Amino acid sequence: MTVFKNKHFIGVLLILAMALFGVAFLTIAYSYFNTSEISLLTTGCYEVGGEVILEIHNNFTSAYSFECKR
């Protein structure tokens, strides 16, 4: 019996693939919402005549710190 015909191996492989896709989806969603939030914050800051101070800590997930100075 080969490894790929083993039902337990296929089951574990499917679970790992689903977990990988789940983590990838959550990371992409987190990055998208952080980018949207940064866009709204900077737009609001410029509307009140402020100066944006934005520091991106992680480019992959868009983790950031934001400050609006007037």
C-alpha positions as CSV (number, residue, x, y, z in Angstrom):
1,M,0.0,0.0,0.0
2,T,1.5,3.3,-1.0
3,V,1.4,6.4,1.2
4,F,-1.1,8.2,-1.1
5,K,-3.6,5.4,-0.9
6,N,-3.6,5.5,3.0
7,K,-6.9,7.0,4.1
8,H,-5.3,8.5,7.3
9,F,-2.6,10.2,5.3
10,I,-5.2,11.8,2.9
11,G,-7.3,12.9,5.8
12,V,-4.4,14.6,7.6
13,L,-3.3,16.2,4.3
14,L,-6.8,17.6,3.8
15,I,-6.9,19.0,7.3
16,L,-3.5,20.6,6.9
17,A,-4.5,22.1,3.5
18,M,-7.7,23.5,5.0
19,A,-5.9,25.0,8.0
20,L,-3.3,26.6,5.6
21,F,-6.1,28.2,3.5
22,G,-7.9,29.4,6.7
23,V,-4.7,31.1,8.0
24,A,-4.0,32.6,4.6
25,F,-7.6,34.0,4.4
26,L,-7.5,35.4,7.9
27,T,-4.1,37.1,7.2
28,I,-5.4,38.6,4.0
29,A,-8.6,39.8,5.6
30,Y,-6.7,41.4,8.5
31,S,-4.4,43.2,6.1
32,Y,-7.3,44.4,4.0
33,F,-9.2,45.9,7.0
34,N,-6.0,47.5,8.4
35,T,-5.3,49.1,5.1
36,S,-8.9,50.4,4.9
37,E,-8.7,51.7,8.4
38,I,-5.4,53.5,7.7
39,S,-7.0,55.1,4.6
40,L,-10.0,56.4,6.7
41,L,-7.7,57.7,9.5
42,T,-5.4,59.6,7.1
43,T,-8.4,61.1,5.2
44,G,-9.9,62.3,8.5
45,C,-6.7,63.7,9.7
46,Y,-6.1,65.7,6.5
47,E,-9.7,67.0,6.6
48,V,-9.1,68.6,10.0
49,G,-5.8,70.1,8.9
50,G,-3.6,67.6,10.7
51,E,-0.3,66.1,9.9
52,V,-0.2,62.3,9.6
53,I,2.4,60.3,11.5
54,L,2.1,56.7,10.4
55,E,4.6,53.9,11.2
56,I,4.0,50.5,9.5
57,H,5.5,47.8,11.8
58,N,4.7,44.8,9.5
59,N,4.2,45.2,5.8
60,F,2.6,41.7,5.4
61,T,-0.2,42.3,7.9
62,S,-0.2,46.1,7.9
63,A,0.3,46.4,11.6
64,Y,0.8,50.1,12.3
65,S,0.8,53.0,14.8
66,F,-1.0,56.2,13.8
67,E,-0.9,59.8,15.1
68,C,-2.6,62.9,13.8
69,K,-0.8,66.1,14.9
70,R,-2.5,69.5,14.5
